[in-house]
Amino acid sequence: MDGGCIVARLTGGKARKPSGRRPLKVWVAMGSDSDLPVMEEALRVLREFGIPYEVDISSAHRTPDLTADKAREAERRGFGAIIVGAGHAAHLGGVVAAHSTLPVIGVPLPSSSLQGLDALLSTVQMPGGVPVATMAIGKSGAMNAAILAVQILATGDPDLRRLLLEHKTRLKEKVIEKNRALRSAGTSPKA
């Protein structure tokens, strides 16, 4: 279990073989197992796109050395992007970004009495030179973190870019269908 750092490790995603090479993975880290219900949204999206991933519970405060080691090893282990979910003081994204050159995407979690505002500010207010791309608080942020990770990996994978285009087409079609249903229900404004 990696010297006590890893309380849980999950792996998932159907490994695609783009252009005959091993696909890059996404590392998803969170500070506590209580964060999994929100972060499961990111895992769902990664599975939909066939992106292999690993999930770890790793704390910036309780296991800082082990977290730093995992961040330093991420690229060598075949990861192309990192998603971190953290609540309260939310330093996980910064610690990981300080120890890796891979893109780090932070998801602020609504785990405190401040409903994630503290986590948002801790994640987004990184010093110059140590970026953490910061998403919205909660499940929509976790979903967007996974989409951004897919977009990052797609820069070197034409098949993945095609899947992203199909995804955007499905989003567009849903809106068009909802508008069609709204108009047919007679709720559109009269001219």
VEXDREN-182936 format. One record per residue (C-alpha): residue in one letter; chain; x, z, y. Coordinates in steps of 0.1 Angstrom, whole numbers, plus 5000, padded with zeros to 4 digits. Each point is the difference from the previous one (the first is absolute). Example, Ala and Ser with C-alpha at 12.3 -4.5 7.8 and 13.67 -1.06 7.14 Angstrom:
+---------+--------+------+------+------+
| residuo | cadena |   xx |   zz |   yy |
+---------+--------+------+------+------+
|       A |      A | 5123 | 5078 | 4955 |
|       S |      A | 5014 | 4993 | 5034 |
+---------+--------+------+------+------+
***
This chain:
+---------+--------+------+------+------+
| residuo | cadena |   xx |   zz |   yy |
+---------+--------+------+------+------+
|       M |      A | 5000 | 5000 | 5000 |
|       D |      A | 5029 | 4993 | 5024 |
|       G |      A | 5012 | 5035 | 5006 |
|       G |      A | 4967 | 5015 | 5009 |
|       C |      A | 4993 | 4976 | 5029 |
|       I |      A | 4974 | 4980 | 4981 |
|       V |      A | 4968 | 5019 | 4993 |
|       A |      A | 4983 | 4968 | 4989 |
|       R |      A | 5011 | 4965 | 4995 |
|       L |      A | 4976 | 4971 | 4996 |
|       T |      A | 5009 | 4964 | 4995 |
|       G |      A | 4976 | 4971 | 5003 |
|       G |      A | 4994 | 4965 | 5010 |
|       K |      A | 5002 | 4969 | 4978 |
|       A |      A | 5035 | 4987 | 5005 |
|       R |      A | 4999 | 4964 | 5012 |
|       K |      A | 5030 | 4977 | 4995 |
|       P |      A | 5003 | 4981 | 5033 |
|       S |      A | 5024 | 4971 | 4998 |
|       G |      A | 5015 | 5012 | 4967 |
|       R |      A | 5015 | 5032 | 5014 |
|       R |      A | 4991 | 5036 | 4996 |
|       P |      A | 4973 | 5010 | 5026 |
|       L |      A | 5008 | 5027 | 5026 |
|       K |      A | 4982 | 5032 | 4996 |
|       V |      A | 4985 | 5024 | 5026 |
|       W |      A | 5008 | 5037 | 5000 |
|       V |      A | 4971 | 5022 | 5009 |
|       A |      A | 5009 | 5036 | 5009 |
|       M |      A | 4978 | 5028 | 5011 |
|       G |      A | 5007 | 5036 | 5008 |
|       S |      A | 4974 | 5016 | 4977 |
|       D |      A | 4977 | 4991 | 4971 |
|       S |      A | 4971 | 5008 | 5023 |
|       D |      A | 5009 | 4968 | 5019 |
|       L |      A | 4993 | 4978 | 4970 |
|       P |      A | 4962 | 4994 | 5007 |
|       V |      A | 5009 | 4983 | 5033 |
|       M |      A | 5032 | 4983 | 4988 |
|       E |      A | 4981 | 4986 | 4970 |
|       E |      A | 4986 | 4974 | 5024 |
|       A |      A | 5035 | 4986 | 5005 |
|       L |      A | 5006 | 5000 | 4962 |
|       R |      A | 4967 | 4981 | 4995 |
|       V |      A | 5011 | 4972 | 5024 |
|       L |      A | 5034 | 4998 | 4984 |
|       R |      A | 4984 | 4996 | 4966 |
|       E |      A | 4977 | 4973 | 5014 |
|       F |      A | 5030 | 4980 | 5011 |
|       G |      A | 5019 | 5006 | 4968 |
|       I |      A | 5028 | 5019 | 5018 |
|       P |      A | 5019 | 5024 | 4978 |
|       Y |      A | 5003 | 5035 | 5015 |
|       E |      A | 5012 | 5035 | 4993 |
|       V |      A | 4983 | 5031 | 5014 |
|       D |      A | 5018 | 5033 | 5006 |
|       I |      A | 4992 | 5034 | 5015 |
|       S |      A | 5030 | 5007 | 5022 |
|       S |      A | 5002 | 5024 | 5029 |
|       A |      A | 5019 | 4996 | 5032 |
|       H |      A | 5000 | 5038 | 5004 |
|       R |      A | 5000 | 5014 | 4964 |
|       T |      A | 5023 | 4975 | 4983 |
|       P |      A | 5019 | 4983 | 5029 |
|       D |      A | 5032 | 4992 | 4981 |
|       L |      A | 4981 | 4984 | 4970 |
|       T |      A | 4978 | 4981 | 5024 |
|       A |      A | 5031 | 4987 | 5018 |
|       D |      A | 5016 | 4990 | 4967 |
|       K |      A | 4969 | 4981 | 4989 |
|       A |      A | 4999 | 4982 | 5034 |
|       R |      A | 5037 | 4990 | 4997 |
|       E |      A | 4995 | 4987 | 4965 |
|       A |      A | 4968 | 4980 | 5007 |
|       E |      A | 5015 | 4967 | 5007 |
|       R |      A | 5024 | 5002 | 4970 |
|       R |      A | 4970 | 5008 | 4978 |
|       G |      A | 4982 | 4968 | 5010 |
|       F |      A | 4976 | 5011 | 5027 |
|       G |      A | 4993 | 4977 | 5030 |
|       A |      A | 4978 | 5024 | 5021 |
|       I |      A | 4991 | 5037 | 5001 |
|       I |      A | 4967 | 5015 | 5008 |
|       V |      A | 4999 | 5037 | 5008 |
|       G |      A | 4969 | 5022 | 5005 |
|       A |      A | 5003 | 5034 | 5017 |
|       G |      A | 4979 | 5025 | 5018 |
|       H |      A | 5006 | 5029 | 5023 |
|       A |      A | 5035 | 4996 | 5016 |
|       A |      A | 5004 | 4967 | 4981 |
|       H |      A | 5038 | 4997 | 4999 |
|       L |      A | 5001 | 4981 | 4967 |
|       G |      A | 5001 | 4966 | 5016 |
|       G |      A | 5028 | 5009 | 5024 |
|       V |      A | 5021 | 5016 | 4972 |
|       V |      A | 4996 | 4969 | 4978 |
|       A |      A | 5007 | 4976 | 5029 |
|       A |      A | 5031 | 5019 | 5009 |
|       H |      A | 5014 | 4994 | 4965 |
|       S |      A | 4989 | 4965 | 4993 |
|       T |      A | 5003 | 4965 | 5015 |
|       L |      A | 4967 | 4989 | 4984 |
|       P |      A | 4969 | 4998 | 5021 |
|       V |      A | 4981 | 5033 | 5000 |
|       I |      A | 4963 | 5001 | 5006 |
|       G |      A | 4984 | 5034 | 5008 |
|       V |      A | 4965 | 5011 | 4993 |
|       P |      A | 4989 | 5031 | 5020 |
|       L |      A | 4978 | 5021 | 4978 |
|       P |      A | 4970 | 5021 | 5013 |
|       S |      A | 5011 | 5032 | 4982 |
|       S |      A | 5001 | 5025 | 5028 |
|       S |      A | 4975 | 5015 | 5024 |
|       L |      A | 5010 | 4973 | 5025 |
|       Q |      A | 4986 | 4974 | 4976 |
|       G |      A | 5032 | 4979 | 4999 |
|       L |      A | 5008 | 4998 | 5037 |
|       D |      A | 5031 | 5022 | 4995 |
|       A |      A | 5011 | 4978 | 4971 |
|       L |      A | 4994 | 4968 | 5021 |
|       L |      A | 5021 | 5013 | 5029 |
|       S |      A | 5028 | 5012 | 4976 |
|       T |      A | 5001 | 4966 | 4983 |
|       V |      A | 4997 | 4977 | 5029 |
|       Q |      A | 5024 | 5019 | 5024 |
|       M |      A | 5033 | 4990 | 4983 |
|       P |      A | 5032 | 4998 | 5020 |
|       G |      A | 5014 | 4966 | 5009 |
|       G |      A | 5019 | 4984 | 4971 |
|       V |      A | 4980 | 5018 | 4972 |
|       P |      A | 4967 | 4981 | 4998 |
|       V |      A | 4970 | 5010 | 4979 |
|       A |      A | 4971 | 4975 | 5002 |
|       T |      A | 4971 | 5023 | 5005 |
|       M |      A | 4965 | 4993 | 4987 |
|       A |      A | 4966 | 5015 | 5008 |
|       I |      A | 4991 | 5035 | 4988 |
|       G |      A | 4986 | 5002 | 4965 |
|       K |      A | 4987 | 4974 | 4975 |
|       S |      A | 4999 | 4970 | 5023 |
|       G |      A | 5036 | 5008 | 5009 |
|       A |      A | 5009 | 5002 | 4963 |
|       M |      A | 4983 | 4966 | 4994 |
|       N |      A | 5018 | 4984 | 5030 |
|       A |      A | 5033 | 5015 | 4989 |
|       A |      A | 4997 | 4982 | 4967 |
|       I |      A | 4990 | 4967 | 5017 |
|       L |      A | 5030 | 5003 | 5023 |
|       A |      A | 5023 | 5006 | 4971 |
|       V |      A | 4986 | 4969 | 4983 |
|       Q |      A | 5006 | 4980 | 5032 |
|       I |      A | 5036 | 5013 | 5001 |
|       L |      A | 5006 | 4990 | 4964 |
|       A |      A | 4982 | 4966 | 5005 |
|       T |      A | 5027 | 4989 | 5025 |
|       G |      A | 5020 | 4991 | 4970 |
|       D |      A | 4973 | 4991 | 4975 |
|       P |      A | 4978 | 4969 | 5005 |
|       D |      A | 4976 | 5011 | 4973 |
|       L |      A | 4994 | 5033 | 5017 |
|       R |      A | 4994 | 4982 | 5033 |
|       R |      A | 4973 | 4979 | 4983 |
|       L |      A | 4983 | 5032 | 4987 |
|       L |      A | 5000 | 5014 | 5035 |
|       L |      A | 4984 | 4968 | 5013 |
|       E |      A | 4973 | 5003 | 4973 |
|       H |      A | 4995 | 5037 | 5010 |
|       K |      A | 4995 | 4991 | 5037 |
|       T |      A | 4976 | 4972 | 4989 |
|       R |      A | 4979 | 5025 | 4980 |
|       L |      A | 4999 | 5024 | 5031 |
|       K |      A | 4988 | 4971 | 5022 |
|       E |      A | 4973 | 4990 | 4974 |
|       K |      A | 4987 | 5036 | 4998 |
|       V |      A | 4995 | 5001 | 5038 |
|       I |      A | 4983 | 4966 | 5001 |
|       E |      A | 4977 | 5011 | 4971 |
|       K |      A | 4991 | 5032 | 5018 |
|       N |      A | 4993 | 4981 | 5032 |
|       R |      A | 4978 | 4976 | 4980 |
|       A |      A | 4981 | 5029 | 4985 |
|       L |      A | 4996 | 5016 | 5034 |
|       R |      A | 4985 | 4968 | 5015 |
|       S |      A | 4977 | 4994 | 4970 |
|       A |      A | 4987 | 5036 | 5004 |
|       G |      A | 4988 | 4991 | 5035 |
|       T |      A | 5022 | 5024 | 5019 |
|       S |      A | 5019 | 4974 | 5020 |
|       P |      A | 4994 | 5000 | 5038 |
|       K |      A | 4974 | 4976 | 5013 |
|       A |      A | 5013 | 4973 | 5022 |
+---------+--------+------+------+------+
***
